[in-house]
Amino acid sequence: MTPYMMLIRSALFFLYFIVVSAIIYIGALPTLLLPPRFTVAASRLWSRAVFFGARTIVGEVFEIRGVPPKQGVLVASKHMSMWDTMALYLALYRPAAVLKRELLRIPFYGWYIAKCGIIAIDRGGHASALRKMAADARAVFTTGRSVLIFPEGHRQLPGAAPDYKPGVAGLYSQLDAPCVPVALNSGLFWTGPLGFFKKPGKMVLEFLEPIPPGLKRQEFMATLESRIETATKALLDEGRKALAAKGLA
């Protein structure tokens, strides 16, 4: 595929994304008045519709490796693109994602994620924000749901230096539950500003060996970072080889 053709397909997917999002967001408005499971179903439908467009327009497929955890664990994932949240939302059942509070102000999107039950965090709140995040996560755990966090707190470019924040260690100690690390390679395929450019290929999300509860903070952070970064590097190497074979590296 030539860069010109990739640009055309990326633009077509962008238009598809806007249209399908508008249709589902507006059509699912009544679910905001119903129990959360209906909004969750609408959100999962939206993710599937987006992935259908990525497959048919761009030529992107995705693979889930490892065993998605049952409810009641802490899931800590690498974060490279918007694709990650959608893929994790399909692989897990109704996880409570830790997201920045500002997202709640986005019309439609903010309404739906609030109804689905995210854990909103004020990044400027420091210690008080961490205490509230832990309290909200404990409340989620009482319902049997899992908590999803991106331990670096923001999207990272493929190969960027790790930037793990201490909030994940605080949750790990407070929840006293296994932590399941997640590696992925989506940043190779959703690139550019806001991930506009899409490259054909196989995107992989991999659930890694769980970290048992009870480790000391320093040991936990070292183990988490090592597992995620090692597996992510392997997935990136695999993805780069596949893209190079297509002349898209």
Steps between C-alpha positions, in 0.01 A plus 500: 500500500635842406504789752242675280263204518553476875405868532180444300401198708576686822275787388221259404526327836487836677175584321363155583598547864320835522182367338477173694580678828226757440245231415576286805547790743165654405317170466620380840391811693203316659744259667613786725163467673528122536721276718874523414507164321310654208753782464782245527342301215478815287865583572610150400293528182680826418841336547404209275371739234825700508706181468280383212581822316871465576498149356300570185634846414860490622577129518565490874428191706566440866597208719453444872777292652516351846199447721275798575459507878183436687334780691654635818861571395711806428587525129799721416545564128745669267332790318584615146173593331123529530482144368625370835196604702259351246688170476524468877132581538417210269750259655386573857146519632408847618833603656508823701767697316703765681475805271562872533195692622509737201366225275165519678446845349499370142141492370361151439833322565523639853138413572548139394824435687348653813200268472728200444671579830852629449730618779556869425823648636601863542863511388555823688369361827822316597464310830129568539437380144690178567300438818172551312617272218580225751166541675310487169697192393419320825133576445523354149661186636204441732286453188737240353618722213863544401689830502691606187785748522761631259797524739689758293199730511512595132562364153857409411662482159636157406846460649474805729672481838271355771328754726316301766315701765463396867119496488491141378706386800260677733204319345683169510569529872154633584309236305711204614420320175697354208619743234483389137749687276408564136731560204400621152631642174218729383728804470653352185164496321314805634755776449525874457291770671209335684590174328362624166728291279409132489728223374380153398617206707440306817466690827566290807387537860661250737401414857811403695567288806317645804701658778381355833391736779724584793822619334682802638450821301848505344490132406152534354591802286816333371312180415214683330725719287727211405214275387315766303806652335659166408180366343422832331846509339444149362162600356646817348783304340247255358282781367791692346614190310150452360474866397847493345395204286219721363729800453322693777761497778 
